[in-house]
């Protein structure tokens, strides 16, 4: 009886796993397939996943500055995403460490108040943020987006890192302080190595939010030379160069940096749990 229930549970698990993978992978596979299809095959019925005559003309069109300034938009997105994620992670490390380890008046109120930001949707914050950005003279600058994305991702970053820091035994930090380490040395030499998986995960989260964000970028950015990729992709819809395959090619190229980033730091996520915990 137990064996039958175990087999049934495994079957249900496999079916659910396949269903989830289908929902995740089919749109991505379709996007890649459409980016390689010539125009005559885009509306072909029944649709085919593998093109009859694969072509890279859509990618050539996307990378042609006269048709679509992809590299300019790519550079803007990369600068904004990396700076906002990098600055945000530094602030989150010190802020979450103070929540997890330090005792001071109002710590609990501040910690809970940070999460209250998520009670308000992005649409509600656009107007007050726009007024603040305009009064500071930061309208139509990358700085406005960097500040906005840091504020947008910081609450979750503080929450995630704070919970992770609490799992690190305090005895390790106390021993380091007894040996003469300052708080900053404890954070640098002990907390950061042991928290590598969490830090990398939070960085990827903040990077993806900044990389894909459209609402604030569409309000704060006016110059075409400062547009990010989401703005550029939207703008491509309204030009004479709009082609379905070209749109899919641009979407594929937009997704590549996030995939590369994840693959490059995967070893930290999988192996970082023991990093720094062994004395050499």
Buried (B, 14 or more C-beta within 10 A) or exposed (E): EEEEEEEEEEEEEEEEEEEEEEEEEEEEEEBBBBBBBBEEBBEEEEEEEEBEEEBEBBBEBBBEEEBBBBEBBBBBBBBBBBBBBBBBBEEBBBBBBBBBBEEEEEEEEBBEEBEEEEEEEEEEBBEEBBEBBEEEEBBBBBBBBBBBBBBBBBBBBBBBBBEBBEEBEEEBBEEBBEEEBEBEEBBEBBBBBBBBBBBBBBBBBBBBBBBBBBBBBBBBBEEEEBBBBBBBBEBBEEEEEEBBBBBBBBBBBBBEBBEEBBEEBEEBBEEBBEBBEEEE
